[in-house]
């Protein structure tokens, strides 16, 4: 983990891939604080399991599920669906997309070899769709009101009844 500028972390991913991911300044600051609490050595591992070994993918998944269950006890409105570490990756990608980051930059950030993979992975959500529509109405200079319910004219009704 490199917590000097630029701040980044080396991830060991599925398929024996290794990725370097940038960290936000706030994240790097928190990780520096954690490292300094446990050991002043920059090479020291921060996230360890009960046996003092580096935390594995399964360990991360276990902790995420554990703390999500605890959060649901305090906030019952959280969905009951199962959570996994990949959801954090997906959420980050959606946040980047909502911030206006280009899809090819997100592809590179996620380490996808194909833009099609990123396109499938990043499904637009309702908030994005709403924002796009609001920008359209504003740019078009149209008044956005409640949609009017369609009612057939008397001429259409008379024609349909004559058939």
Helices and strands as residue ranges (DSSP letters): E 8-12, G 14-16, E 18-22, H 25-38, H 57-74, H 85-98, H 103-110, H 115-121, H 126-140, H 154-162
